[in-house]
């Protein structure tokens, strides 16, 4: 008997293609679920497959519409618990509300922790997620959390891209758009031999508004790769790209784990001097042809397989801060 014989995999509305790809890699069926949004805004979500005594994995990013995706998850998990599932594991490629992880002004909630509490209250046993905004979010859970890093995937992508363009890796500079993403830039620079690293010193005068103060590091004559976890309104990366060009950068590439792309972010990126854009499929949407998408399905499938076999997840897949 395979260790995956007792595993049941579900998708809700956010990541159907990703979940199907994971199921195909694991060679298990993607079980059916029902998600209904009623006229008054209420949600019904339930499994259509027998889960009694099963180890269940549910794939669902809490991306836009964030509150609806979250309610689908909470209601579906409650249904799994009522249906006597043995263990409920969540695969949340993009963890919404992750930027609300601290009290920045008086009276603000720590919503990332509230969401963690809600998920644990309904009975989640384990979380698998991708590139959390900040490391302390792992501490908001009392259940195990596997925080995966796409840096090895980005490293392979950029090594191939530089080779295709005939560019030397020593002419490449990996740039962190702020101090919080410095660990991502450091890790990606280690994936690109002989590249160097720079950090953008910025401040936020208002939400979704980025103001560059300085560029720390040598970028003149370099092909710069800005790496970040979330690209939302694109204000941060565009301000960073402008600062890099002012400092003499030859070209600017952008790599982001989660392509939120709110409002007209993609249009603004296309109008900016951006030579290449790459994201993962943690958020499922239709992208223009000039946006490259890296699949995280093999990594998620590998973690599920390792978990069920009692094996250790490779260090290169994990987010270390």
C-alpha positions in Angstrom: 0.0 0.0 0.0 1.4 3.4 -1.0 1.7 6.1 1.6 -0.5 8.3 -0.7 -3.4 5.7 -0.9 -5.0 7.4 2.1 -4.5 10.9 0.8 -7.3 13.0 -0.6 -6.6 16.2 -2.5 -9.1 19.0 -2.9 -9.2 22.4 -4.7 -11.7 25.1 -4.0 -12.0 28.2 -6.3 -8.6 29.9 -6.2 -6.0 27.3 -7.6 -7.8 24.7 -9.6 -5.1 24.3 -12.3 -2.3 24.2 -9.7 -4.1 21.6 -7.6 -4.7 19.5 -10.8 -1.0 19.7 -11.6 -0.1 18.6 -8.0 -2.5 15.7 -8.3 -1.0 14.6 -11.7 2.5 14.7 -10.2 1.4 12.6 -7.2 -0.6 10.3 -9.5 -3.7 10.7 -7.4 -7.2 11.9 -8.4 -8.2 15.5 -7.6 -11.3 14.9 -5.5 -14.5 16.8 -6.2 -15.9 19.7 -4.1 -18.8 21.9 -4.2 -18.5 25.7 -3.7 -21.7 27.8 -3.9 -22.0 31.6 -3.5 -25.6 32.5 -2.8 -27.4 35.7 -3.8 -27.1 37.2 -0.4 -23.4 36.6 -0.2 -23.4 33.5 2.0 -21.1 30.6 1.0 -21.5 26.8 1.0 -18.4 24.6 0.5 -18.4 20.9 1.0 -16.5 17.8 -0.1 -18.3 15.5 -2.6 -15.9 12.6 -1.9 -15.7 10.4 1.2 -13.1 11.7 3.5 -13.8 9.5 6.6 -10.4 8.4 8.0 -8.5 10.1 5.2 -5.6 12.5 5.3 -6.9 15.5 3.4 -5.0 18.3 1.6 -6.8 21.4 0.5 -5.3 23.8 -2.0 -6.5 27.4 -1.8 -4.7 30.8 -1.9 -6.5 33.6 -0.1 -6.1 36.0 -3.0 -8.6 38.4 -4.3 -11.5 38.3 -3.4 -9.6 37.6 -0.2 -12.5 37.5 2.3 -14.5 35.1 0.0 -11.6 32.8 -0.4 -11.0 32.7 3.3 -14.6 32.0 4.1 -14.6 29.1 1.5 -11.7 27.6 3.4 -13.1 27.9 6.8 -16.5 26.5 5.8 -14.9 23.7 3.8 -12.6 22.7 6.7 -15.6 22.6 9.0 -17.3 20.3 6.6 -14.2 18.0 6.4 -14.1 17.9 10.2 -17.8 17.0 10.4 -17.2 14.3 7.7 -14.7 12.7 10.1 -11.5 13.4 8.1 -8.5 12.0 9.9 -6.1 14.9 9.3 -6.7 18.3 7.5 -3.7 20.0 5.8 -3.9 23.3 4.0 -1.8 24.3 1.0 -2.0 28.1 0.9 0.4 29.2 -1.8 -0.4 32.8 -1.1 -1.3 33.7 2.5 -3.6 36.8 2.3 -3.5 39.4 5.1 0.2 38.6 5.6 1.1 42.3 5.4 -1.0 43.0 8.5 1.5 41.2 10.7 2.2 43.9 13.4 0.7 47.0 15.0 2.0 50.0 13.0 -0.4 52.5 14.4 -2.5 52.7 17.5 -5.6 50.5 17.3 -4.5 48.4 14.3 -5.3 44.7 14.4 -2.8 41.9 13.7 -4.9 40.3 11.0 -2.3 37.7 9.9 -2.5 36.3 13.5 -6.3 36.5 13.5 -6.5 34.4 10.3 -4.1 31.9 11.8 -6.3 31.6 14.9 -9.4 31.1 12.7 -7.8 28.3 10.7 -6.6 26.5 13.9 -10.1 26.9 15.5 -11.8 25.0 12.6 -9.3 22.2 13.0 -6.3 22.6 10.6 -3.4 20.2 11.4 -0.7 21.5 9.1 0.0 24.5 6.8 2.1 24.4 3.6 2.6 27.9 2.2 5.0 29.8 0.0 7.2 32.7 0.8 5.5 34.3 3.8 5.8 38.1 3.9 7.6 38.0 7.3 9.0 35.1 9.3 7.0 35.9 12.5 3.8 34.7 10.8 5.0 31.1 11.3 4.9 31.8 15.0 1.2 32.8 14.8 0.4 29.1 14.4 0.7 26.3 16.9 0.4 23.7 14.2 3.4 22.9 11.9 4.0 25.3 9.1 6.2 24.6 6.0 7.2 27.9 4.5 8.6 27.1 1.1 10.9 29.4 -0.8 10.9 29.8 -4.7 14.5 31.1 -4.7 15.9 27.9 -6.2 13.3 28.1 -9.0 14.1 31.8 -9.6 17.8 31.0 -9.6 17.3 28.4 -12.4 15.1 30.8 -14.4 17.6 33.7 -14.2 20.7 31.5 -15.0 18.9 30.3 -18.1 17.7 33.9 -19.0 21.2 35.4 -18.7 22.6 32.6 -20.8 20.0 33.0 -23.5 20.8 36.8 -23.6 24.5 36.1 -23.7 25.0 38.1 -20.4 27.7 37.3 -17.9 26.6 36.5 -14.3 29.3 38.8 -12.9 27.5 41.7 -14.6 24.3 40.9 -12.7 23.2 42.6 -9.5 20.3 41.2 -7.4 18.4 44.0 -5.7 16.2 44.0 -2.7 13.5 46.6 -3.0 13.6 47.2 0.8 15.3 45.9 3.9 12.6 43.3 4.5 13.5 41.4 1.3 17.2 41.5 1.8 17.3 37.8 2.7 15.6 36.9 -0.7 18.1 39.0 -2.6 21.0 37.4 -0.7 19.7 33.9 -1.4 19.1 34.6 -5.1 22.5 36.2 -5.4 24.0 32.9 -4.1 22.1 31.1 -6.9 23.7 33.3 -9.6 27.5 32.8 -9.6 29.6 35.9 -9.2 26.7 38.2 -9.0 26.6 41.0 -6.4 23.7 42.5 -4.3 22.2 45.9 -3.6 19.4 47.1 -1.3 16.9 49.9 -1.9 16.5 52.1 1.1 12.9 53.3 1.1 10.1 54.5 3.2 6.3 54.4 2.9 4.6 57.7 3.5 1.2 56.0 3.0 -0.1 52.5 2.3 0.8 51.2 -1.2 3.1 54.3 -1.7 6.9 53.8 -1.8 9.5 56.5 -1.7 13.1 55.6 -2.5 15.7 57.2 -0.3 18.9 55.7 -1.5 20.5 52.7 -3.3 23.0 50.8 -1.2 25.4 48.9 -3.5 27.1 49.3 -6.9 24.6 49.0 -9.8 26.2 51.1 -12.5 26.6 49.1 -15.7 24.8 46.2 -14.1 21.8 44.1 -15.2 19.6 44.4 -12.1 17.2 41.8 -10.8 14.6 43.1 -8.3 13.3 40.2 -6.2 10.3 40.5 -3.9 7.6 38.4 -2.3 4.5 40.4 -3.4 4.0 42.6 -6.4 0.7 44.4 -5.7 0.3 47.9 -7.1 3.9 47.7 -8.5 4.7 51.0 -6.9 7.7 49.6 -5.0 9.3 47.9 -8.0 8.7 50.8 -10.3 10.2 53.3 -7.9 13.1 50.9 -7.4 13.7 50.5 -11.1 13.7 54.3 -11.6 16.3 54.7 -8.9 18.4 51.9 -10.4 18.4 53.6 -13.8 19.3 56.9 -12.2 22.4 55.1 -10.7 23.4 53.8 -14.1 21.8 50.3 -14.4 21.8 48.8 -17.9 18.6 46.9 -17.5 16.0 45.9 -14.8 14.3 42.5 -14.4 11.6 41.8 -11.8 10.9 38.6 -10.0 8.0 38.3 -7.6 6.6 35.2 -5.8 3.0 36.4 -5.7 1.7 38.4 -8.6 -1.2 40.2 -6.9 -1.2 43.0 -9.6 -3.9 45.1 -8.2 -5.6 47.9 -10.1 -3.6 48.6 -13.3 -0.2 47.3 -12.0 0.6 45.2 -15.1 -0.1 48.2 -17.4 2.2 50.4 -15.4 4.9 47.7 -15.5 4.6 47.5 -19.3 4.9 51.2 -19.6 8.0 51.3 -17.4 11.5 50.3 -18.4 11.2 46.7 -17.3 13.0 44.1 -19.4 11.5 40.9 -17.9 8.8 40.0 -15.4 8.5 36.6 -13.8 6.1 35.3 -11.0 5.0 31.9 -9.7 1.5 30.5 -10.1 0.7 30.9 -6.4 -2.1 33.2 -7.6 -4.1 31.8 -10.5 -4.9 34.3 -13.2 -4.4 35.1 -16.9 -1.1 36.8 -17.6 0.1 38.6 -20.7 2.5 36.7 -23.0 5.5 38.8 -21.8 5.0 37.7 -18.1 6.7 34.4 -17.4 5.1 32.1 -14.8 7.0 29.4 -12.9 5.0 26.5 -11.5 5.4 25.6 -7.9 3.4 22.4 -8.3 6.5 20.1 -8.3 7.6 21.7 -5.0 4.2 21.3 -3.3 3.8 17.7 -4.6 7.3 17.0 -3.2 6.5 18.3 0.2 3.3 16.3 0.4 5.1 13.2 -0.7 7.9 13.8 1.8 5.4 14.5 4.6 3.5 11.3 4.0 6.7 9.2 3.8 8.1 10.7 6.9 11.0 12.3 5.0 12.8 15.6 5.4 11.9 18.4 3.0 15.1 19.6 1.2 16.7 22.7 2.8 16.8 24.4 -0.6 13.0 24.4 -0.7 12.6 26.0 2.7 12.5 29.7 3.6 15.3 30.5 6.0 15.7 34.0 7.4 
